[in-house]
């Protein structure tokens, strides 16, 4: 309820797309999955607050009993004849006087014992409430992390092309943690503050209406102040998270590319870049601190003014005899229960504003529409023969005006090997990315065995396609784990057979731990050629009907390339294979060679046919012959001469 009260003033801004608390309210609804934990935590909270509310009454009893004992001791000195009149003046009966005079400490002992009992109850239920609320918050964070990871993995390549890794990492870690802190702690504090404030005001009204009416005007002023600060602080926290994302992106890029940074002696420039991002983050953090540094003294000023008013009017009632010292002390303690929640609201507003900004960033990812996803009614792709057809395919990145593939059509029969050549930007990579549906076509269709790839499930499609990308990526773990990445249930014999076929077995066995050798982060302990061969073995272990090799021999020497090429020649038999290569010598025996230029097919046929009919292909071939045969100086000149078509 308290959160709703804070959220209401911002609903209109949320509808306009500005800062609001809709994302946070949506995150809180995740507690419904753990309603037993949540209900238990808030039930224990109610019991703990009830025990806390009983303490001032016990304190009043102790003070009153102590005062009565002192008065009884003085009355005992009064002459017997005057005692009835004195008792009448203080409003006591004879029995009360005898109790106070003979056993003044009895009531005090009972009150102290009751206070200790209340302390035990409060401690027990406070522990239970904290444990359950923290467990519920951690459970919600667990769900967020898993949903974010699953969503990020499902999102298409185009989404990752537009978003940086460091920013996604912050949302899955720091933003989740800030949301968890509010759900597990701040929300409980908000409920406690609301319950304590409401119950205390009711008790104060029954205790002393006149004094209670004096402090009531303070409350709406404080609440309006907090709501104003909430509206101001949330965009500040959102900007802080964006700056933290930029800082994390720079850190992640530098750690991933540390060799490049060192190779080009860019450490000073990268330090300055990181320093600037850190300075921007610090400046934003200081702005937030300055805002809240103004808030808390202002709140305490308002509280102190209210306290001063109570002291003045309460003192007059004591002097007038309408208020006992015990009642005054009880009222003062309950007054603390009014101003203490107001002080807590500053911390709650801070946590809530941070959590609201972070929750919006979390749901921004979770609500992102996946551009490549299983359509309703998608069917599993049955075991395929390997026929691939492009029908008038046009493809654009990010709906840009310039197509990178323009009205491409061709048919590949099962078992054929197709080589794709062309200059940088000619459309080679988009060409092969459309087959496993990493992207969707902008127009036309891609068919496999007559099935439009958009009509079948992604998993059934990609499990029948083996891919070796140009940028080899291995995962931390052993060589065995990386080869079996697509088939974790593969036998040792199958893993070794795939490694042998990729010309990787010999170098793997040269390591002391063989297939149990750890590859390091992103395969840092292996050479480029070794990583490439493990990636080929990983693809071959799937025994795919369609094989895609994206310049898969680019990182190996001539001897290793020859070994891999021999293995691939045998393995591509009976499979539909697409090979992107820079060198014609590696693909001249392909069943068909497709030459791309500016997104269009400008030549298609065998090596011999293209040499006779396609000037672009012939130019590429001749330039590579010159480069291979000429001395280094002439080879460099040849490369420059033919760079528009050979790169």
DRENGU-335441 format. One record per residue (C-alpha): residue in three letters; x, y, z. Coordinates in steps of 0.25 Angstrom, whole numbers, plus 5000, padded with zeros to 4 digits. Example, Ala and Ser with C-alpha at 12.3 -4.5 7.8 and 13.67 -1.06 7.14 Angstrom:
BEGIN
<'ALA' <5049 4982 5031>>
<'SER' <5055 4996 5029>>
//
This chain:
BEGIN
<'UNK' <5000 5000 5000>>
<'UNK' <5011 5009 5003>>
<'UNK' <5018 5007 4990>>
<'UNK' <5005 5010 4983>>
<'UNK' <5004 5023 4990>>
<'UNK' <5018 5027 4985>>
<'UNK' <5015 5021 4971>>
<'UNK' <5002 5029 4968>>
<'UNK' <5008 5042 4966>>
<'UNK' <5017 5037 4955>>
<'UNK' <5006 5029 4947>>
<'UNK' <5004 5039 4937>>
<'UNK' <5019 5041 4934>>
<'UNK' <5020 5026 4933>>
<'UNK' <5009 5026 4922>>
<'UNK' <5017 5036 4915>>
<'UNK' <5029 5027 4915>>
<'UNK' <5037 5035 4926>>
<'UNK' <5042 5030 4939>>
<'UNK' <5031 5023 4948>>
<'UNK' <5029 5011 4957>>
<'UNK' <5022 5001 4947>>
<'UNK' <5034 4992 4946>>
<'UNK' <5036 4992 4961>>
<'UNK' <5022 4988 4963>>
<'UNK' <5023 4977 4953>>
<'UNK' <5036 4972 4959>>
<'UNK' <5028 4972 4973>>
<'UNK' <5018 4963 4967>>
<'UNK' <5029 4952 4965>>
<'UNK' <5027 4950 4980>>
<'UNK' <5014 4943 4977>>
<'UNK' <5022 4931 4972>>
<'UNK' <5027 4930 4987>>
<'UNK' <5014 4934 4994>>
<'UNK' <5017 4925 5006>>
<'UNK' <5030 4931 5009>>
<'UNK' <5025 4945 5007>>
<'UNK' <5012 4943 5015>>
<'UNK' <5021 4937 5026>>
<'UNK' <5030 4949 5026>>
<'UNK' <5019 4959 5027>>
<'UNK' <5012 4951 5037>>
<'UNK' <5024 4951 5046>>
<'UNK' <5026 4966 5043>>
<'UNK' <5012 4968 5049>>
<'UNK' <5015 4960 5061>>
<'UNK' <5028 4968 5063>>
<'UNK' <5022 4981 5062>>
<'UNK' <5011 4978 5071>>
<'UNK' <5021 4974 5082>>
<'UNK' <5029 4987 5079>>
<'UNK' <5016 4995 5081>>
<'UNK' <5014 4989 5095>>
<'UNK' <5027 4994 5100>>
<'UNK' <5023 5008 5103>>
<'UNK' <5011 5004 5111>>
<'UNK' <5020 4995 5119>>
<'UNK' <5030 5007 5122>>
<'UNK' <5018 5015 5126>>
<'UNK' <5014 5004 5136>>
<'UNK' <5028 5004 5142>>
<'UNK' <5029 5019 5143>>
<'UNK' <5015 5020 5149>>
<'UNK' <5018 5008 5159>>
<'UNK' <5031 5015 5163>>
<'UNK' <5024 5028 5165>>
<'UNK' <5013 5022 5173>>
<'UNK' <5023 5015 5182>>
<'UNK' <5030 5028 5185>>
<'UNK' <5016 5035 5188>>
<'UNK' <5012 5023 5197>>
<'UNK' <5025 5024 5205>>
<'UNK' <5022 5039 5207>>
<'UNK' <5007 5036 5211>>
<'UNK' <5012 5026 5221>>
<'UNK' <5018 5038 5229>>
<'UNK' <5005 5045 5230>>
<'UNK' <4997 5044 5243>>
<'UNK' <4987 5033 5244>>
<'UNK' <4975 5043 5245>>
<'UNK' <4979 5050 5233>>
<'UNK' <4982 5038 5224>>
<'UNK' <4968 5036 5219>>
<'UNK' <4967 5051 5214>>
<'UNK' <4981 5049 5208>>
<'UNK' <4977 5037 5200>>
<'UNK' <4964 5044 5195>>
<'UNK' <4973 5055 5190>>
<'UNK' <4982 5045 5182>>
<'UNK' <4970 5037 5178>>
<'UNK' <4974 5024 5185>>
<'UNK' <4967 5013 5193>>
<'UNK' <4972 5008 5205>>
<'UNK' <4976 4994 5198>>
<'UNK' <4983 5002 5188>>
<'UNK' <4991 5009 5198>>
<'UNK' <4995 4997 5205>>
<'UNK' <4999 4990 5192>>
<'UNK' <5008 5002 5188>>
<'UNK' <5014 5004 5202>>
<'UNK' <5017 4989 5205>>
<'UNK' <5021 4983 5192>>
<'UNK' <5025 4995 5183>>
<'UNK' <5035 4986 5175>>
<'UNK' <5025 4975 5171>>
<'UNK' <5018 4982 5160>>
<'UNK' <5032 4987 5155>>
<'UNK' <5037 4972 5154>>
<'UNK' <5025 4968 5147>>
<'UNK' <5027 4979 5137>>
<'UNK' <5041 4977 5135>>
<'UNK' <5039 4962 5133>>
<'UNK' <5028 4965 5122>>
<'UNK' <5037 4975 5115>>
<'UNK' <5048 4964 5114>>
<'UNK' <5037 4954 5109>>
<'UNK' <5034 4965 5098>>
<'UNK' <5048 4966 5095>>
<'UNK' <5050 4951 5093>>
<'UNK' <5037 4951 5084>>
<'UNK' <5042 4963 5076>>
<'UNK' <5056 4957 5074>>
<'UNK' <5050 4943 5070>>
<'UNK' <5040 4948 5060>>
<'UNK' <5050 4959 5055>>
<'UNK' <5060 4948 5051>>
<'UNK' <5049 4939 5045>>
<'UNK' <5043 4951 5037>>
<'UNK' <5057 4955 5032>>
<'UNK' <5061 4941 5028>>
<'UNK' <5048 4939 5020>>
<'UNK' <5048 4952 5013>>
<'UNK' <5062 4951 5009>>
<'UNK' <5060 4937 5004>>
<'UNK' <5048 4942 4996>>
<'UNK' <5056 4953 4991>>
<'UNK' <5068 4944 4987>>
<'UNK' <5057 4935 4980>>
<'UNK' <5052 4946 4972>>
<'UNK' <5066 4950 4968>>
<'UNK' <5069 4935 4964>>
<'UNK' <5057 4936 4955>>
<'UNK' <5061 4949 4949>>
<'UNK' <5075 4944 4946>>
<'UNK' <5071 4932 4939>>
<'UNK' <5060 4939 4931>>
<'UNK' <5070 4949 4927>>
<'UNK' <5080 4939 4923>>
<'UNK' <5070 4931 4915>>
<'UNK' <5064 4943 4908>>
<'UNK' <5078 4948 4904>>
<'UNK' <5081 4934 4898>>
<'UNK' <5068 4934 4891>>
<'UNK' <5070 4948 4885>>
<'UNK' <5074 4949 4871>>
<'UNK' <5087 4953 4865>>
<'UNK' <5082 4967 4861>>
<'UNK' <5079 4970 4876>>
<'UNK' <5093 4966 4880>>
<'UNK' <5099 4974 4868>>
<'UNK' <5092 4987 4874>>
<'UNK' <5095 4985 4889>>
<'UNK' <5108 4983 4896>>
<'UNK' <5112 4972 4905>>
<'UNK' <5116 4980 4917>>
<'UNK' <5103 4987 4917>>
<'UNK' <5095 4973 4917>>
<'UNK' <5105 4968 4928>>
<'UNK' <5101 4980 4937>>
<'UNK' <5086 4978 4935>>
<'UNK' <5088 4963 4939>>
<'UNK' <5096 4966 4951>>
<'UNK' <5096 4980 4957>>
<'UNK' <5081 4983 4953>>
<'UNK' <5076 4970 4958>>
<'UNK' <5083 4972 4971>>
<'UNK' <5077 4986 4973>>
<'UNK' <5063 4981 4970>>
<'UNK' <5066 4969 4980>>
<'UNK' <5070 4978 4991>>
<'UNK' <5057 4986 4991>>
<'UNK' <5048 4974 4990>>
<'UNK' <5056 4966 5001>>
<'UNK' <5058 4978 5010>>
<'UNK' <5053 4992 5005>>
<'UNK' <5039 4986 5003>>
<'UNK' <5039 4980 5017>>
<'UNK' <5043 4993 5023>>
<'UNK' <5032 5001 5015>>
<'UNK' <5022 4991 5021>>
<'UNK' <5028 4992 5035>>
<'UNK' <5028 5007 5034>>
<'UNK' <5014 5008 5029>>
<'UNK' <5008 4998 5040>>
<'UNK' <5016 5005 5051>>
<'UNK' <5012 5019 5047>>
<'UNK' <4997 5015 5045>>
<'UNK' <4996 5007 5058>>
<'UNK' <5004 5018 5066>>
<'UNK' <4995 5029 5062>>
<'UNK' <4983 5021 5066>>
<'UNK' <4988 5018 5079>>
<'UNK' <4992 5033 5081>>
<'UNK' <4978 5037 5078>>
<'UNK' <4973 5028 5089>>
<'UNK' <4984 5033 5098>>
<'UNK' <4984 5048 5097>>
<'UNK' <4976 5054 5085>>
<'UNK' <4980 5068 5088>>
<'UNK' <4995 5065 5087>>
<'UNK' <4993 5056 5075>>
<'UNK' <4986 5067 5067>>
<'UNK' <4998 5075 5069>>
<'UNK' <5007 5066 5061>>
<'UNK' <4998 5062 5050>>
<'UNK' <5001 5074 5041>>
<'UNK' <5015 5069 5040>>
<'UNK' <5012 5056 5034>>
<'UNK' <5006 5061 5020>>
<'UNK' <5018 5071 5019>>
<'UNK' <5028 5060 5021>>
<'UNK' <5020 5050 5011>>
<'UNK' <5020 5061 5000>>
<'UNK' <5034 5063 5002>>
<'UNK' <5038 5049 5000>>
<'UNK' <5029 5047 4988>>
<'UNK' <5036 5059 4982>>
<'UNK' <5050 5054 4985>>
<'UNK' <5045 5040 4979>>
<'UNK' <5041 5047 4966>>
<'UNK' <5055 5054 4965>>
<'UNK' <5064 5043 4969>>
<'UNK' <5059 5031 4960>>
<'UNK' <5064 5038 4947>>
<'UNK' <5077 5041 4955>>
<'UNK' <5078 5026 4958>>
<'UNK' <5075 5022 4944>>
<'UNK' <5086 5031 4938>>
<'UNK' <5095 5025 4949>>
<'UNK' <5092 5011 4944>>
<'UNK' <5095 5015 4929>>
<'UNK' <5108 5021 4933>>
<'UNK' <5112 5009 4941>>
<'UNK' <5108 5001 4928>>
<'UNK' <5118 5009 4920>>
<'UNK' <5129 5007 4930>>
<'UNK' <5127 4992 4930>>
<'UNK' <5127 4992 4915>>
<'UNK' <5140 4998 4915>>
<'UNK' <5146 4989 4925>>
<'UNK' <5140 4976 4918>>
<'UNK' <5145 4981 4904>>
<'UNK' <5159 4983 4910>>
<'UNK' <5160 4970 4917>>
<'UNK' <5155 4963 4905>>
<'UNK' <5165 4970 4896>>
<'UNK' <5176 4972 4906>>
<'UNK' <5186 4966 4895>>
<'UNK' <5182 4976 4885>>
<'UNK' <5183 4988 4895>>
<'UNK' <5197 4983 4899>>
<'UNK' <5202 4981 4885>>
<'UNK' <5198 4995 4880>>
<'UNK' <5203 5001 4893>>
<'UNK' <5189 5007 4896>>
<'UNK' <5190 5006 4911>>
<'UNK' <5191 5021 4914>>
<'UNK' <5179 5024 4904>>
<'UNK' <5170 5012 4910>>
<'UNK' <5174 5017 4924>>
<'UNK' <5169 5031 4921>>
<'UNK' <5156 5025 4914>>
<'UNK' <5153 5017 4927>>
<'UNK' <5157 5029 4936>>
<'UNK' <5147 5038 4928>>
<'UNK' <5136 5027 4930>>
<'UNK' <5139 5026 4944>>
<'UNK' <5139 5041 4946>>
<'UNK' <5125 5042 4940>>
<'UNK' <5120 5031 4949>>
<'UNK' <5126 5038 4961>>
<'UNK' <5120 5051 4957>>
<'UNK' <5106 5045 4956>>
<'UNK' <5108 5038 4970>>
<'UNK' <5112 5051 4976>>
<'UNK' <5099 5057 4970>>
<'UNK' <5091 5047 4976>>
<'UNK' <5098 5048 4990>>
<'UNK' <5096 5063 4989>>
<'UNK' <5081 5061 4987>>
<'UNK' <5079 5052 4999>>
<'UNK' <5089 5060 5007>>
<'UNK' <5079 5071 5006>>
<'UNK' <5067 5062 5009>>
<'UNK' <5071 5056 5022>>
<'UNK' <5074 5069 5030>>
<'UNK' <5061 5075 5025>>
<'UNK' <5053 5063 5030>>
<'UNK' <5060 5063 5043>>
<'UNK' <5057 5078 5044>>
<'UNK' <5042 5075 5042>>
<'UNK' <5043 5064 5052>>
<'UNK' <5050 5073 5063>>
<'UNK' <5040 5084 5061>>
<'UNK' <5029 5074 5064>>
<'UNK' <5036 5069 5076>>
<'UNK' <5038 5083 5081>>
<'UNK' <5023 5086 5080>>
<'UNK' <5020 5073 5087>>
<'UNK' <5029 5077 5099>>
<'UNK' <5023 5090 5100>>
<'UNK' <5008 5086 5100>>
<'UNK' <5011 5073 5108>>
<'UNK' <5019 5081 5119>>
<'UNK' <5007 5090 5120>>
<'UNK' <4998 5078 5122>>
<'UNK' <5007 5072 5133>>
<'UNK' <5007 5085 5140>>
<'UNK' <4992 5086 5139>>
<'UNK' <4991 5072 5145>>
<'UNK' <4984 5065 5133>>
<'UNK' <4996 5057 5129>>
<'UNK' <5005 5048 5138>>
<'UNK' <5019 5046 5136>>
<'UNK' <5017 5032 5132>>
<'UNK' <5007 5036 5122>>
<'UNK' <5016 5046 5116>>
<'UNK' <5028 5036 5115>>
<'UNK' <5018 5026 5108>>
<'UNK' <5014 5037 5098>>
<'UNK' <5028 5041 5096>>
<'UNK' <5032 5027 5092>>
<'UNK' <5020 5026 5083>>
<'UNK' <5025 5039 5077>>
<'UNK' <5038 5032 5073>>
<'UNK' <5030 5022 5066>>
<'UNK' <5024 5033 5058>>
<'UNK' <5037 5040 5054>>
<'UNK' <5045 5027 5053>>
<'UNK' <5037 5022 5041>>
<'UNK' <5038 5036 5035>>
<'UNK' <5053 5035 5036>>
<'UNK' <5053 5021 5030>>
<'UNK' <5045 5026 5018>>
<'UNK' <5058 5034 5013>>
<'UNK' <5065 5020 5012>>
<'UNK' <5053 5014 5006>>
<'UNK' <5051 5025 4996>>
<'UNK' <5066 5023 4992>>
<'UNK' <5065 5008 4990>>
<'UNK' <5052 5009 4983>>
<'UNK' <5057 5019 4973>>
<'UNK' <5069 5010 4970>>
<'UNK' <5061 4998 4969>>
<'UNK' <5050 5005 4960>>
<'UNK' <5061 5009 4950>>
<'UNK' <5068 4995 4951>>
<'UNK' <5054 4988 4949>>
<'UNK' <5051 4997 4937>>
<'UNK' <5065 4992 4931>>
<'UNK' <5062 4978 4934>>
<'UNK' <5048 4978 4927>>
<'UNK' <5054 4985 4916>>
<'UNK' <5061 4973 4912>>
<'UNK' <5050 4963 4916>>
<'UNK' <5040 4970 4908>>
<'UNK' <5049 4972 4896>>
<'UNK' <5042 4965 4884>>
<'UNK' <5051 4954 4878>>
<'UNK' <5052 4957 4863>>
<'UNK' <5055 4942 4861>>
<'UNK' <5047 4933 4869>>
<'UNK' <5038 4920 4866>>
<'UNK' <5025 4925 4860>>
<'UNK' <5012 4919 4866>>
<'UNK' <5010 4905 4860>>
<'UNK' <5024 4903 4856>>
<'UNK' <5027 4889 4854>>
<'UNK' <5040 4881 4856>>
<'UNK' <5048 4879 4844>>
<'UNK' <5049 4864 4841>>
<'UNK' <5063 4858 4837>>
<'UNK' <5067 4865 4824>>
<'UNK' <5074 4861 4811>>
<'UNK' <5080 4875 4810>>
<'UNK' <5074 4882 4798>>
<'UNK' <5075 4897 4800>>
<'UNK' <5067 4907 4792>>
<'UNK' <5068 4922 4792>>
<'UNK' <5056 4929 4786>>
<'UNK' <5057 4944 4782>>
<'UNK' <5064 4946 4796>>
<'UNK' <5066 4960 4800>>
<'UNK' <5072 4964 4813>>
<'UNK' <5075 4977 4821>>
<'UNK' <5081 4979 4834>>
<'UNK' <5072 4987 4844>>
<'UNK' <5062 4990 4833>>
<'UNK' <5073 4999 4826>>
<'UNK' <5070 5004 4812>>
<'UNK' <5082 4997 4806>>
<'UNK' <5081 4982 4804>>
<'UNK' <5093 4974 4807>>
<'UNK' <5086 4963 4799>>
<'UNK' <5078 4967 4787>>
<'UNK' <5068 4957 4780>>
<'UNK' <5077 4945 4782>>
<'UNK' <5072 4932 4776>>
<'UNK' <5079 4918 4774>>
<'UNK' <5077 4903 4777>>
<'UNK' <5087 4894 4784>>
<'UNK' <5084 4879 4783>>
<'UNK' <5087 4869 4794>>
<'UNK' <5101 4866 4796>>
<'UNK' <5107 4877 4787>>
<'UNK' <5118 4886 4792>>
<'UNK' <5116 4901 4789>>
<'UNK' <5127 4911 4791>>
<'UNK' <5124 4926 4793>>
<'UNK' <5134 4936 4789>>
<'UNK' <5134 4952 4788>>
<'UNK' <5140 4964 4794>>
<'UNK' <5137 4969 4808>>
<'UNK' <5123 4974 4809>>
<'UNK' <5118 4966 4797>>
<'UNK' <5109 4958 4806>>
<'UNK' <5116 4945 4809>>
<'UNK' <5113 4945 4824>>
<'UNK' <5098 4949 4823>>
<'UNK' <5097 4938 4812>>
<'UNK' <5101 4927 4821>>
<'UNK' <5094 4933 4833>>
<'UNK' <5081 4932 4827>>
<'UNK' <5081 4917 4826>>
<'UNK' <5082 4914 4841>>
<'UNK' <5072 4926 4842>>
<'UNK' <5082 4934 4851>>
<'UNK' <5074 4946 4843>>
<'UNK' <5061 4946 4836>>
<'UNK' <5060 4950 4821>>
<'UNK' <5054 4963 4818>>
<'UNK' <5048 4957 4806>>
<'UNK' <5047 4944 4799>>
<'UNK' <5049 4930 4805>>
<'UNK' <5060 4921 4809>>
<'UNK' <5055 4906 4808>>
<'UNK' <5062 4893 4813>>
<'UNK' <5056 4881 4807>>
<'UNK' <5044 4889 4803>>
<'UNK' <5042 4895 4817>>
<'UNK' <5042 4910 4819>>
<'UNK' <5052 4911 4831>>
<'UNK' <5042 4921 4837>>
<'UNK' <5032 4910 4838>>
<'UNK' <5040 4900 4846>>
<'UNK' <5046 4901 4861>>
<'UNK' <5059 4907 4862>>
<'UNK' <5065 4895 4871>>
<'UNK' <5061 4885 4860>>
<'UNK' <5067 4893 4849>>
<'UNK' <5080 4897 4856>>
<'UNK' <5083 4883 4861>>
<'UNK' <5084 4878 4847>>
<'UNK' <5094 4889 4843>>
<'UNK' <5108 4888 4846>>
<'UNK' <5115 4902 4847>>
<'UNK' <5130 4907 4848>>
<'UNK' <5130 4922 4849>>
<'UNK' <5142 4930 4845>>
<'UNK' <5143 4936 4859>>
<'UNK' <5146 4923 4867>>
<'UNK' <5140 4923 4881>>
<'UNK' <5143 4913 4891>>
<'UNK' <5138 4912 4905>>
<'UNK' <5145 4910 4918>>
<'UNK' <5147 4896 4921>>
<'UNK' <5154 4884 4915>>
<'UNK' <5156 4881 4900>>
<'UNK' <5147 4869 4902>>
<'UNK' <5136 4878 4907>>
<'UNK' <5138 4888 4895>>
<'UNK' <5137 4877 4885>>
<'UNK' <5125 4871 4891>>
<'UNK' <5118 4884 4893>>
<'UNK' <5107 4881 4883>>
<'UNK' <5106 4866 4888>>
<'UNK' <5109 4865 4902>>
<'UNK' <5105 4850 4902>>
<'UNK' <5115 4847 4891>>
<'UNK' <5125 4835 4894>>
<'UNK' <5140 4836 4896>>
<'UNK' <5141 4829 4882>>
<'UNK' <5132 4839 4875>>
<'UNK' <5140 4851 4881>>
<'UNK' <5153 4845 4877>>
<'UNK' <5148 4841 4863>>
<'UNK' <5143 4856 4861>>
<'UNK' <5156 4861 4866>>
<'UNK' <5164 4852 4856>>
<'UNK' <5155 4856 4845>>
<'UNK' <5158 4871 4848>>
<'UNK' <5173 4868 4849>>
<'UNK' <5173 4871 4863>>
<'UNK' <5176 4858 4870>>
<'UNK' <5191 4859 4869>>
<'UNK' <5193 4872 4875>>
<'UNK' <5183 4869 4886>>
<'UNK' <5190 4857 4890>>
<'UNK' <5203 4865 4891>>
<'UNK' <5198 4872 4903>>
<'UNK' <5201 4865 4916>>
<'UNK' <5186 4864 4920>>
<'UNK' <5181 4860 4906>>
<'UNK' <5166 4863 4904>>
<'UNK' <5165 4867 4919>>
<'UNK' <5174 4879 4916>>
<'UNK' <5168 4892 4920>>
<'UNK' <5167 4902 4909>>
<'UNK' <5166 4915 4917>>
<'UNK' <5156 4927 4915>>
<'UNK' <5152 4927 4901>>
<'UNK' <5163 4917 4897>>
<'UNK' <5174 4926 4902>>
<'UNK' <5184 4915 4904>>
<'UNK' <5183 4910 4889>>
<'UNK' <5188 4915 4876>>
<'UNK' <5178 4921 4866>>
<'UNK' <5180 4908 4857>>
<'UNK' <5177 4899 4869>>
<'UNK' <5165 4906 4873>>
<'UNK' <5160 4905 4858>>
<'UNK' <5162 4890 4858>>
<'UNK' <5155 4888 4871>>
<'UNK' <5143 4897 4865>>
<'UNK' <5143 4888 4853>>
<'UNK' <5143 4875 4861>>
<'UNK' <5131 4881 4870>>
<'UNK' <5123 4883 4857>>
<'UNK' <5126 4870 4851>>
<'UNK' <5122 4862 4864>>
<'UNK' <5108 4867 4861>>
<'UNK' <5109 4859 4848>>
<'UNK' <5101 4869 4841>>
<'UNK' <5094 4868 4828>>
<'UNK' <5097 4883 4825>>
<'UNK' <5111 4888 4828>>
<'UNK' <5115 4902 4828>>
<'UNK' <5130 4906 4828>>
<'UNK' <5132 4921 4829>>
<'UNK' <5147 4923 4825>>
<'UNK' <5150 4912 4835>>
<'UNK' <5164 4910 4830>>
<'UNK' <5168 4925 4831>>
<'UNK' <5176 4923 4844>>
<'UNK' <5185 4911 4840>>
<'UNK' <5198 4909 4833>>
<'UNK' <5199 4903 4819>>
<'UNK' <5202 4889 4825>>
<'UNK' <5191 4889 4834>>
<'UNK' <5182 4895 4824>>
<'UNK' <5185 4883 4815>>
<'UNK' <5182 4873 4826>>
<'UNK' <5169 4880 4829>>
<'UNK' <5165 4881 4815>>
<'UNK' <5168 4866 4812>>
<'UNK' <5159 4863 4824>>
<'UNK' <5148 4872 4820>>
<'UNK' <5148 4867 4806>>
<'UNK' <5144 4853 4811>>
<'UNK' <5135 4858 4821>>
<'UNK' <5127 4867 4812>>
<'UNK' <5124 4855 4803>>
<'UNK' <5109 4853 4804>>
<'UNK' <5106 4866 4812>>
<'UNK' <5102 4879 4806>>
<'UNK' <5113 4888 4809>>
<'UNK' <5115 4903 4809>>
<'UNK' <5129 4908 4809>>
<'UNK' <5133 4923 4810>>
<'UNK' <5148 4924 4806>>
<'UNK' <5158 4935 4803>>
<'UNK' <5166 4926 4794>>
<'UNK' <5161 4919 4782>>
<'UNK' <5171 4908 4783>>
<'UNK' <5163 4903 4795>>
<'UNK' <5150 4902 4788>>
<'UNK' <5153 4900 4773>>
<'UNK' <5148 4886 4774>>
<'UNK' <5134 4890 4779>>
<'UNK' <5122 4886 4771>>
<'UNK' <5118 4900 4770>>
<'UNK' <5124 4913 4773>>
<'UNK' <5116 4926 4775>>
<'UNK' <5122 4939 4773>>
<'UNK' <5116 4951 4781>>
<'UNK' <5117 4966 4778>>
<'UNK' <5109 4976 4786>>
<'UNK' <5099 4966 4790>>
<'UNK' <5096 4960 4776>>
<'UNK' <5100 4947 4770>>
<'UNK' <5110 4951 4758>>
<'UNK' <5115 4938 4755>>
<'UNK' <5111 4923 4758>>
<'UNK' <5117 4910 4753>>
<'UNK' <5129 4901 4754>>
<'UNK' <5144 4906 4755>>
<'UNK' <5146 4904 4740>>
<'UNK' <5133 4910 4736>>
<'UNK' <5135 4923 4744>>
<'UNK' <5149 4924 4738>>
<'UNK' <5144 4925 4724>>
<'UNK' <5131 4933 4727>>
<'UNK' <5133 4942 4739>>
<'UNK' <5143 4953 4739>>
<'UNK' <5142 4956 4754>>
<'UNK' <5145 4942 4757>>
<'UNK' <5157 4941 4747>>
<'UNK' <5162 4954 4753>>
<'UNK' <5162 4948 4767>>
<'UNK' <5169 4935 4762>>
<'UNK' <5180 4942 4754>>
<'UNK' <5183 4952 4765>>
<'UNK' <5185 4940 4775>>
<'UNK' <5194 4933 4765>>
<'UNK' <5202 4946 4764>>
<'UNK' <5203 4947 4779>>
<'UNK' <5207 4932 4781>>
<'UNK' <5218 4933 4771>>
<'UNK' <5224 4947 4772>>
<'UNK' <5235 4951 4781>>
<'UNK' <5229 4959 4794>>
<'UNK' <5231 4973 4787>>
<'UNK' <5223 4969 4775>>
<'UNK' <5213 4961 4783>>
<'UNK' <5210 4974 4791>>
<'UNK' <5208 4982 4778>>
<'UNK' <5199 4971 4773>>
<'UNK' <5191 4971 4786>>
<'UNK' <5189 4986 4785>>
<'UNK' <5185 4985 4770>>
<'UNK' <5174 4975 4773>>
<'UNK' <5170 4979 4787>>
<'UNK' <5156 4984 4783>>
<'UNK' <5152 4969 4779>>
<'UNK' <5162 4961 4787>>
<'UNK' <5159 4966 4801>>
//
